[in-house]
Amino acid sequence: MCGIVGYTGGRDAYPIVIKGLKRLEYRGYDSTGVALAGPSLRVYKKKGKVASLEESIVRKELGGSTGIGHTRWATHGEPSDRNAHPHLSASGQLAMIHNGIIENYSQLKQELLSKGYQFKSDTDTEVLLNFIEEIKHNNACSLEEAIRIALKRVTGAYVILLIDQDMPDTIIAARKGSPLVIGVGQGEHFLGSDASPMLEYTKEVVYVNDYELAIVKPQELVLKNLGNERLTPYVQKLDIELAAIEKGGYEHFMLKEIFEQPKTIFDCLRGRLHAEDGTITLSGIEQHSEALQKANRIVMIACGTSWHAGLTAEYIFEECCRLNVEVEYASEFRYRNPVIHPGDIVLAISQSGETADTLVAIENAKSKGAIILGVVNVVGSSIARMSHAGAYTHAGPEIGVASTKAFTAQLAVLTMIAFKIAQLRNSISPERLSLLLHELESIPAKVEKILSNIEPIQQIAKQYAQARDFLYLGRGYNFPIALEGALKLKEISYIHAEGYPAAEMKHGPIALVDDQLPVVVVATKDSYHEKVLSNMQEIRARKGRVIGIVTEEDQAAIELCEAYLAVPAADEMLAPLLNVIPLQLLAYYIGIEKGCDVDKPRNLAKSVTVE
Ligand code: G6P
């Protein structure tokens, strides 16, 4: 979490840095700050979002063609002006921003305190900065050398950007575990946590790797490892258009991204799914055909919404591939001693490709000899680069903090991977596969149909927005969809919501049911339909308020609902791709009813680069 931006070149740095920070606010928005170099080193920072900083510094001196900026998701120290980045070193000579956590900061702080250092903030960042300055003084060395020495003592994750008052056209950057992209322009360079701050200026970027140091000047980019050896920057061409990261007329990114889903699912299937000849092309997966044919099990690791995509896929994999599947929270997996054998298949699922827990879990599995297949959205991200192979989800940049289009794209890719493996293992009949491939092809149009009738969703949102709690129920393929629906509501509207397997309701949650409790039941037609209808009866018998997600014209289900949202009929294996859409919209419109900042819900961040 935390977003970092930097610029050095011939233009004014401030507007570029501020604009870049706005694009990176999805990574955290507890406080914002900038440092500008020129005749003097100036730092401006403020608690709150980028807009608060802008308002507070209208009359300040904002010139200078080198600058760094930070948008924070607080870890060490409450959100406040004084804990905001950039931090200044004790001498006032250096300014630094940081994304990540310095785990041994308290040990370093003790060392510095014993030498008489005083701290203005509660952050680990200020400790690292002064540690660097102390080394620079003691060793009478360059800043670059001091950073190298300091980083060898540091444990944890970081991207740091530093400016030295004596080198006003230089930014020094280093990374381990948190993302850093450098944009290469004509006589100028841009730095960012992702490529979005630099999109309108350049498409040429360098992804900095762990344990690398970049010395960035307008005309020069020097990349080194921590051993001071020069590396050749690998310049790649970005394939993202500016429009992809703008709202394009929608009130919020979340709404835009929900509405993009017919296209994102289509893009994800394009060139891979060939329903007519009954084949799927997934070149990354095909590289490991032999291992997939022989595999006894697949382990999926992910966090948050990506974990829900994995959980939904588990049902599909088991059904089609007759494989044992385990879906693990990366944060749990990393601290266990999981049983992984050489050649085991691990599927890592991540929108950002930067989630710290998922990254470490992958390292863990890799060290035990697993084959890592990544299902990742952000091209060139750490997880994409760490995986042996994989399949991108091609959903385009997702800016709204609550994941929507990335989820359906993950599910579409995972479904194709399952079908591919099933074909390799001969565990599905060609007739059934052909039917499923045709059905999958028809999903974008069905999503489009759901999105063409949002009025009932808006009405239901109005009707139920004041509820204190929500229960979400689903069974089989739709159980993870109930979890995802509840997660969306919690994230966006701050209403407590719980997802549960429908049949488990009677073992606990039924005690919560009264005439106040809305119970969202995902009740589309599938093998468990009759059972789920019985659960709806049970809720009604206790005066619970059933909101059904039902198949169009399913009168039996509709009659059991106080309110309902209809979706087109689909094979039960693919229905989750449809059923989640009204749940995303319901959360969105309830959030709007409640006046919440749906794109930037409190306390959350999109890319969780701390554990
Ligand atoms: C955060 C985001 C979620 C996301 C999760 C995992 O919590 O707010 O939307 O699902 O991280 O992120 P990843 O990028 O690995 O999918």
Boltz pocket constraint, residues with backbone or C-beta under 6 A from the ligand:
constraints:
  - pocket:
      binder: B
      contacts: [[A, 303], [A, 304], [A, 305], [A, 306], [A, 307], [A, 349], [A, 350], [A, 351], [A, 352], [A, 353], [A, 354], [A, 355], [A, 358], [A, 401], [A, 402], [A, 403], [A, 604], [A, 605], [A, 606], [A, 607], [A, 608]]
      max_distance: 6.0
